[in-house]
Amino acid sequence: MAITYLKRGKSDAERSDDDAQTRAVVEATLKDIEARGDAAVRELSEKFDGYSPQSFKLSQSEIDALMARVTPREMEDLKFAQENVRRFAQAQRDSMLDIKVEMQPGVILGHKNIPVQSVGCYVPGGKFPMVASAHMSVATAAVAGVPRIIACTPPFNGEPNPAVIAAMHLGGAHEIYVMGGIQAVGAMAIGTETIDPVHLLVGPGNAFVAEAKRQLFGRVGIDLFAGPTETMVIADETVDAEICATDLLGQAEHGYNSPCVLLTNSDKLARETLAEIDRLLDILPTAGTARVSWEDYGEVIVCDTYDEMLAVADDIASEHVQVMTDRDDWFLEHMTCYGALFLGARTNVANGDKVIGTNHTLPTKKAGRYTGGLWVGKYLKTHSYQKITTDEAAAEIGAYGSRLCMLEGFVGHAEQCNVRVRRYGGVNVPYGEGAPARDAAE
């Protein structure tokens, strides 16, 4: 393989945040919330957000007043994006079928897809009001049929953000709370005097929110372990440096540690993109953030062949992968590790983040190797069931089960089978022994 790095980001060791410190802060905070409930939540909100309303839960009149501040144009845009999210989520839901199979005469197996009974949706908003995250979590949960959807978002500039609240309400949230960070995630998962705990937590957040979800996993379900936003541009000379640089910096503005990678087989395009990034960083209003991400986490990798590009892309397993080549569908067919693909120069990651309909809560930190992103199926639990309807089937399955239980030494298990063999098959199996094979019984 001939792979050249024209620019490298920080090493994996350098990239790791102070995880131990974050873990300790989160652990202590969650314990405090569990011990002191609402009082702890209020203190944390005052400390980190400077926000202490009479009630963190918004009343319907407060929701109505906030929504009235959203302009008609903004409301139309919100509804357009949310309808796309709903339609795609519904198509996904329609693909998930309950099944019922008669394995052999009298033996029926099946599964049912049952909605999670309550979900807590976290919508970030301290730095940017993440309106789109409300569509992705709340509206998708509503399509899944979750009967209790609660949503939390931090105050923005000292008050609830009207557009975020509108998106939560239109999406189908049953309860809306204005709180952020560990206190929001902890309150939803653990519960307080005024908030009943949920069964599942979803939504992106900062390092403390991500760590809180990690520590709460098991007590509640979570969508996935999420880190900083990542983007990769896979490009050849069918596109130019301007579009490559724009797509890289468009995601770098998320935070100071958002990895962005250009992967190309064109040394010329790679060098021109480096120059174009320098030019754009002088005029981009969010360059203060994007520049740090690019300098510390940006990479430019030049390969000789498309196969090499594919191998490197699957190894990095980026969250967002923008493919702009003469063979975009080839990458769709062959790539196996990523969060979401954005195929062709007409497509872009921002569309996926905000409006096009696919979910923007996606795996990071190589998690695309073992999971996809948030989708309607995450809110559904697939439960199996079994039913034996004839005496003959009960005796036959029971005999096999009895012998297999005895093979493992589980005598009590075997007796569960044996009692059916005796009762429904008329075969006298001595207590504590395996059922005879059919030919011996006959």
Disulfide bonds with the S-S distance in Angstrom:
none
